Amino acid sequence: MSTTTQASQRIGALLDENSFVEIGAQITARSTDFNMKQTETPSDGVITGYGVIDGNLVYVYSQDASVLGGSVGEMHAKKIANLYDLAMKTGAPVIGLIDSAGLRLQEATDALNGFGEIYLKQTLASGVIPQITAVFGSCGGGLALIPAMTDFTFMEGSKAKLFVNAPNALEGNEISKCDSSSAKFQSEEAGLVDFVGDEATVLGQIRQLVSMLPANCEEDNSAVECTDDLNRACAELANCVGDTSIALSNIADNGIFVETKADYAKDMVTGFIKLNGATVGAVANRTEVYDEEGKVAEKFDAVLSARGAEKAADFINFCDAFSIPVLSLTNTTGFKATKCCEKKIAKAVAKLTYAFANATVPKVNVIIGKAFGSAYVAMNSKAIGADMTFAWSTAQIGMMDAKLAAKIICDKEGADAIDACAKEYAELQNNVVSAAKRGYVDTIIDAADTRKYVIGAFEMLYTKSEERPAKKHGTV
């Protein structure tokens, strides 16, 4: 590597030892305006090249803040664009390590055009190769679009800044009130950032994520030999209905679950597991979050929220683009009922429904708790295209809670009549056996056997092929 800057050190820590090959090390800025001719711009502020992670080819660019603040100029942008061209030709992921003052003011329209060139390459690569960004320093203004257009975004927890408008530029705000550029805000409130940690942790997390992902939309190099028992019973799984991130870890090979956007919309869990060595995307409703001591730290109603639905829809679209099968764990009774949520809930759940229905990858649903009303239909139900639906023997499936239904059916009747009606409604309509008799559930299983059944279903669906009506693309 031509330099030993922080930018190059990050690449060295990310990739397999001694695997990095730099491209374009001699490139410098062409602009001579504002005395730029006298300014040294080694590699024009960005180190680009390729290497391997666990033996798998990846392309990497790392911005060098020691060169004009890592600002993006014409040649800087061209180096990144050229890297994308190579990645698309060879079908390998692109990883961007961001640490930049933003647009290079001295280069004005040339720098602006450079931003546009990067955006175009990202757009063309979307759904073809995985794109990952990690923000280690500043990432502001138009540069913030780059992580927003990639598939996964990592952020260093203390020094990194990610923003379109700086916190002090927001009307009625200043940074001591709300640091909208912080990793905390971008991961918890904006939902733009998937993973937060210190620099070493972030680089390790990128390596783990890459090992879960296919190289491109046509070639899956992510499958590994499974060293876990395929028929392993998960005795504690029935106790994990509330915190499904724990449930997914139980089901997964060797207990490994790579959760995405863990700090955002915690009522919906998304992430990757391996089942029999193959990567599976997981989506699950959640009503509880447990802390490290095993105590309940947060509780949610068993409902779909606008944020949770959007989070899941984006994740499902990624999985479908890269032919990653989808597993869902369903436990929902309706929709979140707040004024704030009502503004977005219909559109958000429509996106979730569309994402599940539109995906042609193998889709398996496990109903682990209550599955009531339209919210249940949206959560990968048989009706919108789930290939296999399992239900725990303790699950409930139906229009609504039996007691509520009885109050509507037996309106103006006494309490005894309502109780009798509720009991009858539960037996006839909310019973999991009743749903199975109608074909809405394929198999009723014990919770402990979930891993075995899900692995078997995905093996059976391995050769699935499903056509969709000819069109350019949908519009939901």
C-alpha positions as CSV (number, residue, x, y, z in Angstrom):
1,M,0.0,0.0,0.0
2,S,1.4,3.4,-0.9
3,T,0.7,5.1,2.4
4,T,0.3,4.2,6.1
5,T,-2.6,6.6,6.8
6,Q,-5.6,5.8,8.9
7,A,-7.5,5.2,5.6
8,S,-5.0,2.4,4.6
9,Q,-4.9,1.0,8.1
10,R,-8.7,0.5,8.0
11,I,-8.4,-1.5,4.8
12,G,-5.7,-3.6,6.3
13,A,-7.8,-4.4,9.3
14,L,-10.9,-5.2,7.2
15,L,-9.3,-7.6,4.7
16,D,-7.5,-10.9,5.0
17,E,-3.9,-10.2,5.8
18,N,-1.7,-9.0,2.9
19,S,-4.6,-9.4,0.4
20,F,-5.1,-5.8,-0.6
21,V,-4.1,-4.7,-4.1
22,E,-4.3,-0.9,-4.6
23,I,-5.6,0.6,-7.9
24,G,-4.9,4.2,-9.0
25,A,-2.3,5.0,-6.3
26,Q,-0.6,7.7,-8.5
27,I,-3.8,9.6,-9.3
28,T,-4.0,13.2,-8.1
29,A,-6.3,16.1,-8.6
30,R,-6.4,17.7,-12.0
31,S,-7.9,21.0,-10.9
32,T,-5.5,24.0,-10.6
33,D,-8.1,26.6,-9.5
34,F,-7.6,28.3,-6.1
35,N,-3.9,27.4,-6.1
36,M,-4.7,23.7,-6.1
37,K,-1.6,23.1,-8.2
38,Q,0.5,23.8,-5.1
39,T,-1.5,21.3,-3.0
40,E,-0.4,17.7,-2.8
41,T,-3.3,15.3,-3.2
42,P,-1.9,11.8,-2.8
43,S,-4.4,9.3,-4.4
44,D,-6.7,12.3,-4.5
45,G,-7.9,11.5,-1.0
46,V,-9.2,8.0,-1.5
47,I,-7.5,4.7,-1.6
48,T,-9.2,2.2,-3.9
49,G,-8.5,-1.5,-4.7
50,Y,-9.5,-5.1,-4.1
51,G,-8.8,-7.9,-1.7
52,V,-10.5,-10.8,0.0
53,I,-12.6,-11.4,3.2
54,D,-12.4,-15.1,4.2
55,G,-11.2,-15.8,0.7
56,N,-14.0,-14.0,-1.0
57,L,-13.3,-11.1,-3.4
58,V,-14.4,-7.6,-2.4
59,Y,-13.7,-4.1,-3.7
60,V,-12.9,-1.4,-1.2
61,Y,-12.5,2.4,-1.2
62,S,-11.3,4.2,1.9
63,Q,-11.4,8.0,2.1
64,D,-8.2,9.7,3.4
65,A,-9.1,12.6,5.7
66,S,-5.5,13.7,5.8
67,V,-5.8,14.8,2.1
68,L,-8.0,17.9,1.8
69,G,-10.2,16.5,4.5
70,G,-11.0,13.5,2.3
71,S,-13.2,15.8,0.2
72,V,-14.7,14.4,-3.0
73,G,-13.3,16.0,-6.2
74,E,-13.4,14.9,-9.8
75,M,-10.6,12.3,-9.8
76,H,-11.6,11.1,-6.3
77,A,-15.1,10.3,-7.6
78,K,-13.8,8.8,-10.8
79,K,-11.7,6.3,-8.8
80,I,-14.8,5.2,-6.9
81,A,-16.8,5.0,-10.1
82,N,-14.1,2.9,-11.8
83,L,-14.1,0.6,-8.8
84,Y,-17.8,0.0,-9.2
85,D,-17.2,-0.8,-12.9
86,L,-14.8,-3.5,-12.0
87,A,-17.0,-4.9,-9.2
88,M,-19.9,-5.1,-11.7
89,K,-17.8,-6.9,-14.3
90,T,-16.6,-9.5,-11.8
91,G,-19.7,-9.7,-9.6
92,A,-18.3,-8.9,-6.2
93,P,-19.4,-6.6,-3.3
94,V,-18.2,-2.9,-2.9
95,I,-17.3,-1.7,0.6
96,G,-16.9,2.1,1.2
97,L,-15.1,3.4,4.2
98,I,-16.3,7.0,4.6
99,D,-14.3,9.8,6.3
100,S,-14.8,13.0,4.3
101,A,-15.4,16.8,4.5
102,G,-17.8,16.4,1.6
103,L,-17.8,18.2,-1.7
104,R,-14.4,19.7,-2.7
105,L,-15.3,23.4,-3.0
106,Q,-12.3,24.2,-5.1
107,E,-13.6,21.9,-7.9
108,A,-17.2,23.1,-7.8
109,T,-19.1,21.7,-10.8
110,D,-16.5,19.0,-11.5
111,A,-17.0,17.7,-7.9
112,L,-20.8,17.9,-8.2
113,N,-20.6,15.9,-11.4
114,G,-18.4,13.4,-9.5
115,F,-21.2,13.0,-6.9
116,G,-23.6,12.3,-9.7
117,E,-21.3,9.7,-11.3
118,I,-21.1,7.8,-8.0
119,Y,-24.9,7.9,-7.5
120,L,-25.4,6.5,-11.0
121,K,-22.9,3.6,-10.4
122,Q,-24.7,2.8,-7.1
123,T,-28.0,2.8,-8.8
124,L,-26.9,0.4,-11.5
125,A,-25.2,-1.9,-9.0
126,S,-28.3,-2.0,-6.7
127,G,-29.6,-5.5,-6.6
128,V,-26.7,-6.8,-8.6
129,I,-23.8,-6.7,-6.1
130,P,-24.0,-6.1,-2.3
131,Q,-23.0,-2.6,-1.3
132,I,-21.8,-1.7,2.2
133,T,-20.7,1.6,3.7
134,A,-19.0,2.3,7.0
135,V,-18.9,5.9,8.3
136,F,-15.8,6.6,10.5
137,G,-15.6,10.4,10.3
138,S,-17.7,13.0,8.7
139,C,-20.3,12.2,6.0
140,G,-22.5,15.2,5.3
141,G,-24.6,16.9,2.7
142,G,-24.8,15.1,-0.6
143,L,-22.3,12.5,0.6
144,A,-25.0,11.2,3.0
145,L,-26.8,9.8,0.0
146,I,-24.0,7.3,-0.6
147,P,-24.7,5.2,2.6
148,A,-28.4,5.8,2.1
149,M,-28.2,4.1,-1.4
150,T,-26.2,1.1,-0.2
151,D,-27.6,-2.0,1.3
152,F,-26.1,-1.9,4.7
153,T,-24.5,1.0,6.7
154,F,-22.1,0.8,9.6
155,M,-21.2,3.7,11.8
156,E,-18.4,4.3,14.4
157,G,-20.2,5.2,17.6
158,S,-18.4,8.2,19.0
159,K,-16.5,10.2,16.3
160,A,-18.6,9.6,13.1
161,K,-21.1,12.1,11.9
162,L,-23.8,11.4,9.3
163,F,-26.1,14.1,8.2
164,V,-27.7,15.9,5.2
165,N,-28.1,19.2,7.2
166,A,-25.9,19.8,10.1
167,P,-27.7,19.7,13.5
168,N,-27.2,23.5,14.0
169,A,-28.7,24.2,10.6
170,L,-32.0,22.5,11.6
171,E,-34.8,25.0,12.4
172,G,-35.2,25.3,16.2
173,N,-32.4,22.9,16.9
174,E,-28.8,23.1,18.0
175,I,-26.4,20.2,18.6
176,S,-26.7,20.2,22.4
177,K,-30.5,19.7,22.1
178,C,-30.3,16.9,19.5
179,D,-27.2,15.7,17.7
180,S,-29.0,14.5,14.6
181,S,-25.6,13.6,13.1
182,S,-24.8,11.1,15.8
183,A,-24.7,7.3,15.4
184,K,-27.4,7.1,18.1
185,F,-29.8,9.3,16.2
186,Q,-29.1,7.7,12.8
187,S,-29.5,4.2,14.1
188,E,-32.4,4.7,16.6
189,E,-34.5,7.5,15.0
190,A,-33.6,7.7,11.3
191,G,-33.1,4.0,10.8
192,L,-30.4,4.6,8.3
193,V,-27.6,2.8,10.2
194,D,-27.6,-1.0,10.6
195,F,-24.7,-1.5,13.0
196,V,-22.9,0.8,15.5
197,G,-19.7,0.1,17.4
198,D,-16.1,1.2,17.8
199,E,-13.8,1.1,14.8
200,A,-12.4,-2.4,15.4
201,T,-15.9,-3.8,16.1
202,V,-17.4,-2.2,13.0
203,L,-14.7,-3.7,10.8
204,G,-15.2,-7.2,12.4
205,Q,-19.0,-6.8,11.8
206,I,-18.5,-6.0,8.2
207,R,-16.4,-9.2,7.8
208,Q,-19.2,-11.2,9.5
209,L,-21.9,-9.7,7.3
210,V,-19.9,-10.4,4.1
211,S,-19.6,-14.0,5.1
212,M,-23.4,-14.2,5.2
213,L,-24.0,-12.6,1.8
214,P,-23.8,-13.9,-1.8
215,A,-21.1,-12.3,-4.1
216,N,-23.8,-11.1,-6.5
217,C,-27.4,-11.7,-7.6
218,E,-26.4,-14.8,-9.7
219,E,-23.7,-16.5,-7.7
220,D,-24.1,-17.6,-4.1
221,N,-20.7,-18.3,-2.4
222,S,-22.1,-17.9,1.1
223,A,-23.0,-21.5,1.8
224,V,-20.8,-23.4,4.3
225,E,-20.7,-26.8,5.7
226,C,-23.1,-27.1,8.7
227,T,-21.5,-28.4,11.9
228,D,-24.8,-28.1,13.9
229,D,-27.3,-30.9,14.3
230,L,-30.0,-30.5,11.7
231,N,-32.6,-32.2,14.0
232,R,-31.5,-30.3,17.1
233,A,-34.5,-29.7,19.4
234,C,-34.8,-26.2,20.8
235,A,-36.3,-26.9,24.2
236,E,-36.3,-23.2,25.3
237,L,-37.8,-21.9,22.0
238,A,-41.4,-21.8,23.4
239,N,-40.2,-19.2,26.0
240,C,-38.9,-16.9,23.2
241,V,-42.2,-15.8,21.7
242,G,-41.6,-12.3,23.1
243,D,-38.0,-11.7,22.0
244,T,-37.7,-13.3,18.6
245,S,-34.1,-12.2,18.2
246,I,-33.3,-14.8,20.8
247,A,-35.7,-17.3,19.1
248,L,-33.8,-16.8,15.8
249,S,-30.5,-17.4,17.5
250,N,-31.9,-20.6,18.9
251,I,-33.0,-21.9,15.5
252,A,-29.8,-20.8,13.7
253,D,-26.8,-23.0,13.0
254,N,-24.4,-22.6,16.0
255,G,-26.6,-19.9,17.5
256,I,-25.4,-17.2,15.1
257,F,-27.8,-14.4,14.2
258,V,-26.6,-11.2,12.4
259,E,-29.3,-8.7,13.2
260,T,-29.7,-5.6,11.0
261,K,-31.0,-2.2,12.2
262,A,-31.2,-3.7,15.7
263,D,-31.7,-0.2,17.3
264,Y,-34.5,0.8,15.0
265,A,-38.2,-0.3,15.2
266,K,-37.4,-2.9,17.8
267,D,-40.9,-4.4,17.4
268,M,-39.7,-5.9,14.2
269,V,-36.6,-8.1,14.0
270,T,-34.6,-8.5,10.7
271,G,-31.3,-10.2,10.1
272,F,-29.5,-13.2,8.7
273,I,-29.1,-16.8,10.0
274,K,-27.7,-19.9,8.5
275,L,-29.8,-23.1,8.3
276,N,-27.9,-26.2,7.2
277,G,-25.1,-23.9,6.1
278,A,-27.2,-21.7,3.8
279,T,-28.0,-18.1,4.5
280,V,-31.6,-17.3,5.2
281,G,-33.1,-13.8,5.8
282,A,-35.3,-13.6,8.9
283,V,-38.2,-11.3,9.7
284,A,-40.1,-11.5,13.0
285,N,-42.5,-9.6,15.2
286,R,-41.3,-8.8,18.7
287,T,-43.1,-7.9,21.9
288,E,-40.1,-7.9,24.4
289,V,-36.5,-7.0,24.5
290,Y,-34.3,-8.8,27.0
291,D,-31.1,-7.2,28.4
292,E,-27.8,-9.0,29.0
293,E,-28.9,-10.1,32.4
294,G,-32.0,-11.9,31.0
295,K,-34.5,-9.3,32.3
296,V,-37.2,-7.6,30.2
297,A,-35.8,-4.2,29.2
298,E,-38.6,-3.1,26.8
299,K,-42.1,-4.2,26.0
300,F,-44.3,-3.6,22.9
301,D,-47.8,-4.5,21.9
302,A,-48.1,-7.4,19.4
303,V,-48.9,-5.0,16.5
304,L,-47.4,-3.8,13.3
305,S,-45.9,-0.3,13.3
306,A,-45.1,1.9,10.3
307,R,-41.4,1.9,11.1
308,G,-41.3,-1.9,11.7
309,A,-43.2,-2.6,8.4
310,E,-40.9,-0.3,6.4
311,K,-37.8,-1.9,8.0
312,A,-39.0,-5.4,7.1
313,A,-40.1,-4.5,3.6
314,D,-36.7,-3.1,2.7
315,F,-35.0,-6.2,4.1
316,I,-37.3,-8.6,2.2
317,N,-36.6,-6.7,-1.0
318,F,-32.8,-7.1,-0.5
319,C,-33.2,-10.8,0.2
320,D,-35.4,-11.3,-3.0
321,A,-32.9,-9.4,-5.1
322,F,-30.1,-11.7,-4.0
323,S,-32.1,-15.0,-4.0
324,I,-31.9,-15.3,-0.2
325,P,-34.8,-17.4,1.2
326,V,-37.0,-15.7,3.7
327,L,-38.2,-17.0,7.1
328,S,-40.9,-15.2,9.1
329,L,-42.0,-15.6,12.7
330,T,-45.5,-14.2,13.1
331,N,-47.0,-12.9,16.3
332,T,-49.3,-9.9,15.6
333,T,-52.8,-8.9,16.5
334,G,-53.3,-5.7,14.5
335,F,-51.8,-2.3,13.8
336,K,-50.2,0.3,16.1
337,A,-52.9,2.9,17.0
338,T,-51.3,6.3,17.5
339,K,-51.8,9.6,15.7
340,C,-48.2,9.6,14.6
341,C,-48.2,6.1,13.3
342,E,-51.6,6.6,11.5
343,K,-49.9,9.0,9.1
344,K,-47.8,6.3,7.6
345,I,-49.2,2.9,8.7
346,A,-51.4,2.1,5.6
347,K,-48.6,2.8,3.1
348,A,-46.0,1.1,5.3
349,V,-48.0,-2.1,5.7
350,A,-48.8,-2.0,2.0
351,K,-45.1,-2.0,1.3
352,L,-44.6,-4.9,3.6
353,T,-47.4,-6.9,2.0
354,Y,-46.1,-6.1,-1.4
355,A,-42.6,-7.1,-0.5
356,F,-43.7,-10.5,0.8
357,A,-46.1,-11.1,-2.1
358,N,-43.7,-9.9,-4.7
359,A,-40.7,-12.0,-3.5
360,T,-40.1,-15.1,-5.6
361,V,-37.6,-16.7,-3.2
362,P,-38.5,-19.6,-1.0
363,K,-40.8,-18.2,1.8
364,V,-41.5,-20.1,5.0
365,N,-43.8,-18.7,7.8
366,V,-44.0,-20.0,11.4
367,I,-46.9,-18.7,13.4
368,I,-45.5,-18.6,17.0
369,G,-48.2,-16.6,18.8
370,K,-51.3,-14.8,17.8
371,A,-52.1,-14.1,14.2
372,F,-55.1,-11.9,13.9
373,G,-56.7,-9.9,11.2
374,S,-55.2,-8.0,8.3
375,A,-51.9,-7.7,10.1
376,Y,-51.5,-11.5,10.1
377,V,-52.3,-11.5,6.4
378,A,-49.5,-9.0,5.7
379,M,-46.9,-11.1,7.7
380,N,-46.1,-13.6,5.0
381,S,-49.4,-15.5,5.2
382,K,-50.4,-18.3,2.9
383,A,-52.8,-15.9,1.1
384,I,-50.0,-13.6,-0.1
385,G,-47.6,-16.4,-1.2
386,A,-45.9,-18.2,1.7
387,D,-44.8,-21.6,0.3
388,M,-45.0,-23.4,3.7
389,T,-46.8,-22.3,6.8
390,F,-46.1,-23.9,10.2
391,A,-47.9,-23.1,13.4
392,W,-47.0,-23.9,17.0
393,S,-49.6,-26.0,18.7
394,T,-50.1,-23.0,21.1
395,A,-50.8,-20.5,18.3
396,Q,-54.0,-18.7,17.7
397,I,-55.2,-17.7,14.2
398,G,-58.3,-15.7,13.3
399,M,-60.1,-12.4,12.7
400,M,-59.5,-11.0,16.2
401,D,-59.4,-11.9,19.9
402,A,-62.3,-14.1,20.8
403,K,-63.5,-11.9,23.6
404,L,-63.7,-8.8,21.4
405,A,-65.4,-10.8,18.7
406,A,-68.0,-12.1,21.2
407,K,-68.7,-8.5,22.3
408,I,-69.6,-7.6,18.7
409,I,-71.5,-10.7,17.9
410,C,-73.5,-10.7,21.2
411,D,-74.0,-7.0,21.4
412,K,-76.5,-5.9,24.2
413,E,-76.5,-9.5,25.6
414,G,-75.4,-10.3,29.2
415,A,-71.9,-11.2,30.4
416,D,-72.7,-15.0,30.5
417,A,-73.8,-14.9,26.9
418,I,-70.7,-13.0,25.8
419,D,-68.4,-15.5,27.7
420,A,-70.2,-18.5,26.1
421,C,-69.9,-16.9,22.7
422,A,-66.2,-16.1,23.2
423,K,-65.5,-19.7,24.1
424,E,-67.4,-21.0,21.1
425,Y,-65.6,-18.4,18.8
426,A,-62.2,-19.4,20.1
427,E,-62.9,-23.1,19.4
428,L,-64.4,-22.6,16.0
429,Q,-62.4,-19.6,14.6
430,N,-59.3,-18.9,16.6
431,N,-58.1,-22.5,16.9
432,V,-54.9,-23.4,15.1
433,V,-56.6,-26.7,14.1
434,S,-59.4,-24.8,12.5
435,A,-57.0,-22.9,10.4
436,A,-55.2,-26.1,9.4
437,K,-58.4,-27.7,8.4
438,R,-59.0,-24.9,6.0
439,G,-55.5,-25.2,4.5
440,Y,-54.1,-21.9,5.9
441,V,-51.6,-23.9,8.0
442,D,-49.6,-26.8,6.4
443,T,-48.3,-28.4,9.6
444,I,-48.9,-27.9,13.3
445,I,-45.6,-28.4,15.2
446,D,-44.2,-28.3,18.7
447,A,-42.1,-25.2,19.2
448,A,-39.0,-27.4,20.1
449,D,-39.1,-28.9,16.6
450,T,-39.1,-25.6,14.7
451,R,-35.4,-25.9,13.5
452,K,-35.9,-29.3,12.0
453,Y,-39.1,-28.4,10.1
454,V,-37.8,-25.1,8.8
455,I,-34.6,-26.7,7.5
456,G,-36.6,-29.4,5.8
457,A,-38.9,-26.9,4.2
458,F,-36.1,-24.8,2.7
459,E,-34.4,-27.9,1.4
460,M,-37.6,-28.9,-0.3
461,L,-38.0,-25.4,-1.8
462,Y,-34.4,-25.2,-3.0
463,T,-35.4,-25.6,-6.6
464,K,-38.4,-23.2,-6.4
465,S,-39.1,-21.3,-9.6
466,E,-41.9,-18.8,-9.8
467,E,-42.9,-16.5,-12.7
468,R,-44.5,-13.1,-12.3
469,P,-46.5,-11.1,-14.9
470,A,-44.3,-9.4,-17.4
471,K,-43.7,-5.7,-16.5
472,K,-40.9,-3.2,-16.0
473,H,-41.4,-3.0,-12.3
474,G,-44.1,-2.5,-9.7
475,T,-44.9,0.9,-8.2
476,V,-45.8,0.2,-4.5
